[in-house]
Amino acid sequence: MEELEMLVEQTELLLAAGDAQRLKEHLDELNISDVEALIDELPEYGPVFIETLSINRAVHVFGILDFPTQERILKRLSGGKISELINEMPPDDRTAFFSELKGDIVKQLIILLPPSERKEALALLGYPEDSVGRLMTPDYITVKQHWTITRVLEHVRKYGKASETIDVLYVIDKDGQLMDDIRIRNILLADPEMRVRDLIDNRLIALNANDPQEEAINIFRMNNRVALPVVDDQGIMLGIVTIDDILWLANEEYTEDMQRIGGSEALDEPYLDVSVLHLVRKRAGWLVVLFLGQLLTATVMEHYESQLASAVMLFMFIPLIISSGGNSGSQASTLIIQAMALGEVTLADWWRVMRREILSGILLGLILGVLGFIRILTWQTFAHAYGEYWWLVGIVVSLSLMGVVLWGSLVGSMLPFVLRKLGADPASSSAPFVSTLVDVTGLIIYFTVATLLLAGILL
């Protein structure tokens, strides 16, 4: 924090002095992340920093800014700098930026590109919004299987600067179909007279341009790759996706899921950049739904009130019952959403999950049921709080806890599967939503057990 404060002070002095050359030297010496931190601390000077930086560094700084900051800076840049920036941005970063902008602005920016890159940008934007095609870049190196290692290295020297990465080379046939990928390490260690075909191991992993982006995250996670090729339905190579884009995407997905699990719509911008009214709109919908759900809880209590009027002590355990069911449901829901996000669980695993949750729910319910009975026994021993039939009250509470916890576990674990099957985001089965649903049904379980066991005795 002290280093950042010193950096801000130095930069403010240079800005006050109006020495553009010294400011440029100062900014060009900093790490990209330091310049990004300066823009966060001095947002009014963001456009000045981008204008001052050399174009290569400006592109890298601009690429790691959040979209609202990018948009704000773009509006205040000179026309020449905008043209430079758009033309020098990597195709995948440019596509991500264009996809956030309004259509009219995108049209104006695309005109700044040369014809070949304009066609490329339009092609990338033509893929579905959440598809792998939106992430890929067409800047990569391909080789042919009959080439020697010497020729491959000459090819890399000639075209490597224009590639997003040279860590991996891609072997294609005469029709452009992807055959395999080869790590540059294997090329460098091979005999110069060897042929590319001698290094092919047929362990190719590729993404389809129409695959969901979440699937790409899982494939990268499981295969330890810095880049993966992207093909169409015929196996023709279209581009590559690199790990930096996947890390950025994974962070966005994680943030959205956490917001949804918390019972709110996902925010489109950083929290502090969102207006209060926009924040209220994002949260109000879920709160209204949850409020209506809790009204059902009140309705259930009113329905059983007359039947349980003679056993008022049962109402004392309502918070215990509904919180236990809601907590078990929220736990199960969160675990399954996380497992789905990591690719550990698929739709086909629903029955295996249900069996595990039934067993888990019974055991967890048994633990809480025993604790509930011990609590009633203790209070009865020292305060005689529950009268002659205290043991029946204890059994009602214990059985209800077992039933509610089991039911909460099943609802919490199965709801993400139902939503995924319907094409919705499993994270929408938020903890508050599951808790509210289990509250209503948990009360029905509790009051039903009480009515059955206490009828003719306390009721």
QUIZI-V465225 format. One record per run of one state. SS is the DSSP state (H for helix, E for strand, - for the rest). FROM is the first residue (numbers start at 1). TO is the last residue. If there is no record, write none. Layout:
((SS | FROM | TO) (SS | FROM | TO))
//
This chain:
((- | 1 | 1) (H | 2 | 17) (- | 18 | 19) (H | 20 | 29) (- | 30 | 31) (H | 32 | 41) (- | 42 | 42) (H | 43 | 52) (- | 53 | 54) (H | 55 | 64) (- | 65 | 66) (H | 67 | 74) (- | 75 | 78) (H | 79 | 88) (- | 89 | 90) (H | 91 | 100) (- | 101 | 102) (H | 103 | 110) (- | 111 | 114) (H | 115 | 125) (- | 126 | 130) (E | 131 | 131) (H | 132 | 134) (- | 135 | 136) (E | 137 | 137) (- | 138 | 141) (E | 142 | 143) (- | 144 | 147) (E | 148 | 148) (H | 149 | 162) (- | 163 | 167) (E | 168 | 172) (- | 173 | 176) (E | 177 | 183) (H | 184 | 189) (- | 190 | 194) (E | 195 | 195) (H | 196 | 199) (- | 200 | 205) (E | 206 | 208) (- | 209 | 211) (E | 212 | 212) (H | 213 | 223) (- | 224 | 226) (E | 227 | 231) (- | 232 | 235) (E | 236 | 242) (H | 243 | 261) (- | 262 | 270) (H | 271 | 273) (- | 274 | 275) (H | 276 | 305) (- | 306 | 311) (H | 312 | 341) (- | 342 | 346) (H | 347 | 383) (- | 384 | 389) (H | 390 | 421) (- | 422 | 425) (H | 426 | 428) (- | 429 | 430) (H | 431 | 454) (- | 455 | 459))
//
